[in-house]
C-alpha cells in the first residue's frame, strides 16, 4: 500500500535506513525531501529509552574457556542483534565499549 506525502501528495518510497538520533529506522522518503518514520520503529526506540533510564547490572559467566555476558533482549531487539552478529569490543579505562560491525 503506497504511503502518501503530506507535503506534495505524491507516493513516498519505502526505505530502511532513516537516521533518527543515531538509530536506523524504517519509513518513507519523498522526492520533495519529506521523511516519515515508521511508528513501530519509533515505539521500539521509546521502549529502549524507558528501559535504559537506569543502568542495568548484568552478570559475567564462563562459556568454554572464555567469559561471556548476556545482552538484554530489549537491547538485542533494538539493535537487531542475533547469534551471528559481529561486534568489536574496545576497552576504555573502566568501560567496555561494544560496536556492531555486521549482521
N, C-alpha and C positions, 0 to 999 in steps of 0.2 A: 504494500500500500504506500503510495507516494506521500511524502511529507512536504507540505506547502510552506514557503517562506512568508512570514508575516509582514515583511517589508515590501517585496516586489511581487509576491503572489505566485512565483514560479516554483516548480518542483525542486527540492533540495536533494543533494547527493548523500547517500549513507556513507559514513566514514567511521573508522575505529581508532583514530589517533588524535583526538582533540586534547590539547594540554589544558588541564583545569588545575591551576595552582600546583603544578608538579605531578599531577596524576593524569594518566592517559585514560580517557573515557571515550565511549562511542557516542554517536549522534548524527547530525546532519549539517552539511555546509552548502551554502548557496553561492552562485557566481557573483552575487552582489556583495558578498563578504559577510553576510549574516550567518551566525552559528547557533544551533540549538543542541544542547547536550541531552543525552538520554537520561530521563528522570530515574530509571532504575540504577544506573551507574552512579549518579549523584547521591542517591539514597545509600549506596554502599559506602561512599566516602563519609557521609554523615554518621553512619553506624561506626565506622572506623574511628572517627574523632571522639565520639561518645565513649567508645571502648578504651581509647588511649588517653582519656583525661587524667588517668593516674598511671604511674609506672606499673608494669606487670613483673612479678617475680617468677622466673622460670628456673627449673632445676636442670643441672648438668647430670648426665648419666653415661655409663660406659656402654659402648657399642663396638664389639670386637676389641681391637687394640686402641681405639680412639675414644675421645669424649664427645658427646653429642648434646644438642639442645632440641627441644620441641618448639616449633613456631606455632603460636596460637592460630586456630582455624580462621578467626576474623581477619588476621593479618595475611595469612596464606591466600584466602579468598580474594581480598582486595588487590593483592599483587599478582594474582593468577599463578601462584606457585604450585608446582606438582612435584612428585618424586623425581622427576627428570630435570627440574630447574637447576640452573647453574648459578652459583653465587661466588663472589670474591670476598674473602674475609681479610680485613685490614685492622691490625692492632693500632690504637691511638691512645697513648697514656693509659688510663684505666678503662678505656672503652674498646669495644669490638664493633667495627662497622661492617655491615653486610651490604654488598652491591649486587643487584641482579644483572647477570650478563647474558642469560639465554633462557629459552623456554623450559 
